[in-house]
Amino acid sequence: MRSRAEERIDYRASLPFLGIHFACALAIWTGVSGVAVLTCLILYAVRMFGITAGYHRYFSHRSYKTGRTFRFVLGWIGAMAAQKGPLWWAAHHRRHHAHSDTPADLHSPAIRGFWWSHLGWFLCRKYDKTDLVLIRDLAEHRELRFLDRFYWLPPASLAVLMFGIGKVLQVLAPETGTSASQMLVWGFLISTVLVYHGTFIVNSLTHVFGGRRFPTKDDSRNNLLIALVTLGEGWHNNHHYAPSSERQGFYWWEIDITYYTLKVLAWLRVVRELRRVPERILAEGQALDAASA
């Protein structure tokens, strides 16, 4: 009975999440400008990178190394997506990999259906807490504990920044037709909702739609469309077969924008020791592709 109660949506705690969705309707009154839409798209890409390269590939899987400063930057950018803190995110994702598509999985669409895997698990009380046992390697860093405790600070700061930039544009570049309210709605609210669901479709759809190259124990699948939307996270069957690799599009024809960006950052020596896909797995994948052709 307690588990059932914990799995109900906690509407009080979910008010900010739900409020952001409803507040997007303000665009009807604020209107739109080219600058506002461009800002929306840029912040979508930046924050999605914070989730994919930061929360997922670095904090959850430690698939590359970086210094303390950039680690904090990754945590801050990821937290700007308003998906709670890096420790919370990484702990729950590690649990997902340990129990993928079993009854112990947090968000398996095969076990609990689309709604639960997409949103239900995120909005209920059951998974509020962070299992520190799963993230001992991360919990030792004070700055990450700070971000995890005050996870609302980065998105709130972004909202204030967007409003402020809009005010400046109203004065310095009135010809753009951009207002403070437009920048808040498009640059923060709508962009945040897009990042929410861009992230959540990895849970709800990449275990349902797509191709299966590798014989994993779960239902993970590769999906080009989702890979484009999520900067490379759609190659989910690849990822579940070699989760420690920082590259999820294993071959040149599998578009993985997060991987390309990490390569550039490695050339600039911002990140280092990118964990490559083992050659045996690449050869195995090619053999499986040839056999199914």
Rosetta blueprint (number, residue, H / E / L):
1 M L
2 R H
3 S H
4 R H
5 A H
6 E H
7 E L
8 R L
9 I E
10 D L
11 Y L
12 R L
13 A L
14 S L
15 L H
16 P H
17 F H
18 L H
19 G H
20 I H
21 H H
22 F H
23 A H
24 C H
25 A H
26 L H
27 A H
28 I H
29 W H
30 T H
31 G L
32 V L
33 S L
34 G H
35 V H
36 A H
37 V H
38 L H
39 T H
40 C H
41 L H
42 I H
43 L H
44 Y H
45 A H
46 V H
47 R H
48 M H
49 F H
50 G H
51 I H
52 T H
53 A H
54 G H
55 Y H
56 H H
57 R H
58 Y H
59 F H
60 S H
61 H L
62 R L
63 S L
64 Y L
65 K E
66 T E
67 G L
68 R H
69 T H
70 F H
71 R H
72 F H
73 V H
74 L H
75 G H
76 W H
77 I H
78 G H
79 A H
80 M L
81 A L
82 A L
83 Q L
84 K L
85 G L
86 P H
87 L H
88 W H
89 W H
90 A H
91 A H
92 H H
93 H H
94 R H
95 R H
96 H H
97 H H
98 A H
99 H L
100 S L
101 D L
102 T L
103 P L
104 A L
105 D L
106 L L
107 H L
108 S L
109 P H
110 A H
111 I H
112 R H
113 G L
114 F H
115 W H
116 W H
117 S H
118 H H
119 L H
120 G H
121 W H
122 F H
123 L H
124 C E
125 R L
126 K L
127 Y L
128 D L
129 K L
130 T L
131 D L
132 L H
133 V H
134 L H
135 I H
136 R H
137 D H
138 L H
139 A H
140 E L
141 H L
142 R H
143 E H
144 L H
145 R H
146 F H
147 L H
148 D H
149 R H
150 F L
151 Y L
152 W L
153 L H
154 P H
155 P H
156 A H
157 S H
158 L H
159 A H
160 V H
161 L H
162 M H
163 F H
164 G H
165 I H
166 G H
167 K H
168 V H
169 L H
170 Q H
171 V H
172 L H
173 A L
174 P H
175 E H
176 T H
177 G L
178 T L
179 S L
180 A H
181 S H
182 Q H
183 M H
184 L H
185 V H
186 W H
187 G H
188 F H
189 L H
190 I H
191 S H
192 T H
193 V H
194 L H
195 V H
196 Y H
197 H H
198 G H
199 T H
200 F H
201 I H
202 V H
203 N H
204 S H
205 L H
206 T L
207 H L
208 V L
209 F L
210 G L
211 G E
212 R L
213 R L
214 F L
215 P L
216 T L
217 K L
218 D L
219 D L
220 S L
221 R L
222 N E
223 N L
224 L H
225 L H
226 I H
227 A H
228 L H
229 V H
230 T L
231 L L
232 G L
233 E L
234 G L
235 W E
236 H H
237 N H
238 N H
239 H H
240 H H
241 Y H
242 A L
243 P L
244 S L
245 S L
246 E L
247 R L
248 Q L
249 G L
250 F L
251 Y L
252 W L
253 W L
254 E L
255 I L
256 D L
257 I H
258 T H
259 Y H
260 Y H
261 T H
262 L H
263 K H
264 V H
265 L H
266 A H
267 W H
268 L L
269 R L
270 V L
271 V E
272 R E
273 E L
274 L L
275 R L
276 R L
277 V L
278 P L
279 E H
280 R H
281 I H
282 L H
283 A H
284 E H
285 G H
286 Q H
287 A H
288 L H
289 D H
290 A H
291 A H
292 S H
293 A L
